[in-house]
């Protein structure tokens, strides 16, 4: 489908609960390559969509791996309760 085409074209791949791409982090995103990073977010969202999921990218200075990756996390009841309170 479309998602597979985006992955092949964009160089994104899944490893566990993460989508892995190129670049170090959010500081690698520019106007010229935003489509590439959007493709990674679309791929992560396809694996973990809906209100019970969060897509997370670590900010500079708070990562152990210097390769862009997107965590996709289904939250448990604690996270769902926090989300409900914020809404």
C-alpha positions as CSV (number, residue, x, y, z in Angstrom):
1,X,0.0,0.0,0.0
2,X,0.9,3.7,0.3
3,X,2.6,3.2,3.7
4,X,4.9,0.5,2.3
5,X,5.8,2.8,-0.6
6,X,6.6,5.7,1.8
7,X,8.8,3.5,3.9
8,X,10.8,2.2,0.9
9,X,11.1,5.6,-0.6
10,X,11.9,7.3,2.7
11,X,14.3,4.9,4.3
12,X,12.3,4.4,7.5
13,X,12.2,1.0,9.1
14,X,10.6,-0.5,12.2
15,X,12.7,-1.8,15.1
16,X,10.6,-2.9,18.1
17,X,8.3,0.0,19.2
18,X,10.3,2.6,17.1
19,X,10.5,3.8,13.6
20,X,14.1,4.5,12.7
21,X,15.3,7.1,10.1
22,X,18.2,9.3,9.2
23,X,19.5,12.3,11.1
24,X,20.4,13.0,14.7
25,X,17.1,14.4,15.9
26,X,14.5,17.1,15.6
27,X,17.3,19.6,14.9
28,X,17.9,17.7,11.6
29,X,14.5,18.7,10.3
30,X,14.4,21.6,7.8
31,X,11.9,23.0,5.3
32,X,13.7,21.0,2.6
33,X,13.3,17.6,4.3
34,X,10.1,17.9,6.3
35,X,8.4,15.5,3.9
36,X,10.9,12.8,4.9
37,X,10.2,13.2,8.6
38,X,6.4,13.4,8.0
39,X,6.6,10.0,6.2
40,X,8.2,8.6,9.4
41,X,5.5,10.1,11.6
42,X,2.8,8.6,9.2
43,X,4.5,5.2,9.4
44,X,4.6,5.4,13.3
45,X,1.0,6.5,13.4
46,X,0.0,3.6,11.2
47,X,1.4,1.3,13.9
48,X,-0.1,3.1,16.9
49,X,-2.9,5.4,16.0
50,X,-5.9,6.6,18.0
51,X,-6.4,8.4,21.3
52,X,-4.6,5.7,23.3
53,X,-1.2,6.2,21.7
54,X,1.6,8.7,21.8
55,X,4.3,9.4,19.2
56,X,7.5,10.6,21.0
57,X,10.8,12.1,19.7
58,X,13.5,12.7,22.3
59,X,14.7,16.3,22.4
60,X,18.4,17.3,22.1
61,X,20.4,16.5,25.2
62,X,17.9,13.8,26.3
63,X,18.7,10.9,24.1
64,X,21.1,7.9,24.3
65,X,21.1,7.2,20.6
66,X,22.1,9.9,18.1
67,X,19.9,8.6,15.3
68,X,16.4,9.9,14.6
69,X,13.7,7.5,15.8
70,X,10.1,7.9,16.7
71,X,8.8,6.0,19.7
72,X,5.2,4.8,19.4
73,X,3.7,4.0,22.8
74,X,0.2,2.7,23.8
75,X,-0.4,4.1,27.2
76,X,-1.6,2.2,30.1
77,X,-4.4,3.4,32.5
78,X,-2.2,6.0,34.2
79,X,-1.3,7.7,30.9
80,X,-5.0,7.5,29.8
81,X,-6.1,9.1,33.0
82,X,-3.6,11.9,32.7
83,X,-4.7,12.5,29.1
84,X,-8.4,12.6,30.2
85,X,-7.6,15.2,32.9
86,X,-5.7,17.4,30.4
87,X,-8.6,17.3,27.9
